[in-house]
């Protein structure tokens, strides 16, 4: 059965979270909404969804919660083409802002967390909680006016996203014990990938390692770069270059054999990649 793809109007009607005033924008308040849909099979959205909730009323959040944050509110962002399913208890409070992609286009380029697709929640400290709940409330209050300002609401959304970026960075630091294990596992999985056989099944992708960590590729990438200063793809490519240099120095394998053993489909591609990273052709490096 194909997943349903819902626009803002269809989504609000499906969940029963109020009548929309604009096809590109809707804000819902969960408080007192005792007739909303509490369980759903997977559906796909074609808009951005920004939601803030009180402590853990929702099974949609999948990442581990630290004990010292167990009473904290949380926020998450879903982007167009994300798949959602849920089985929740009735929310006692919370807001969600639904915005079309064209209205948030300029923000989507600046904030990688807007493309997280594994529901990596942003768990809020008390101070952060006060800031974001206030912004969501102000956006909702503006939306309730008969003649509301879309520009004012989008300015609140912009502030929410700006603060969310700061708070995600803080979350990386305060949950460093968990995330350092993610980094360690990344290095182990990278080594294991290339130690399975003489020839591997293509170069590994960032998504491959993110899936092993049960994180979305964007969240995984932000995490790795935050703690190491380099992106996952940089780590992957550096590892491949180290292995290539070792094979060129210490084996009699041909350049073609080395390229296939490292997951390259074509030796010419490997040669260009090696030259770009080292400034030398593989054969020149070997002769030196």
Beta strands, then each sheet from edge to edge (+ up, - down):
strand 1: 4-6
strand 2: 25-29
strand 3: 39-45
strand 4: 47-53
strand 5: 74-78
strand 6: 83-87
strand 7: 95-100
strand 8: 122-123
sheet 1: 1+ 3+ 6-
sheet 2: 2+ 7- 4+ 5- 8+
end
